[in-house]
Amino acid sequence: KVSDYLGKYEAYLAGRRFKANTIRSKRRGILYFEESFRRSGKEDPRDTEEKDFIHFAGFLKDKELKAATSNQYLSAVRQFFTWLYKNDLILTPKGDLIPSVKGESRGKAIFTVEEINIFLDFIEDNLRDRVFFELLYSSGLRCSEALNLKWKEINLRTRSLKVEQGKGNRDRYVPFSKSVLFFLKSFRKTSFDGDDESYLFPGLYSGHLTYDCMTNRFTI
């Protein structure tokens, strides 16, 4: 049954430095799915079909959860089934079968600290994106300021960076967190080409990544 794999999955998440509250949130979503799955008379995750995930989305709706919360749980289940497939615990990929819930548009959203932490921990297998959004959250950078950063402006020893011609057309120095430092060091090992003048987030052919590219990443 689904919960039989939870212990190993939680150990995997802990090994990837997911925060405890994020792991608890993922666990809650997976257990909700198991409850919904059992109502259809099934237990073995290998037997899941698209209709089971659609039924799960309806199950969450019946609980009158916010769309953002429902999507967190659906995303948790999507990632769980991706992990099952990658570890040969199910025979076919299921993640693409899991829907998302659309919420009402009510203007600009303001996220809680817990929601931000959950979002950051949901960024898997993409170190570049994790570094980018960690920087925005930790240092209060604008998207354009982060995209314009060059390696020469990053000081890992003092955990600070220089923003040139940022807000108000002024240069300023801003600190970043230990969490950013951890991911930056890993990112540097795989992405730094030895040129301090190179962008932290280089474009495919030249310059840096575009604003649209990274804002689209936030909505995926």
Helices and strands as residue ranges (DSSP letters): G 2-5, H 6-15, H 20-39, G 45-47, H 50-62, H 67-86, G 95-97, H 113-122, H 127-139, H 143-147, G 151-153, E 154-155, E 160-163, G 167-169, E 172-175, H 178-191, H 211-219
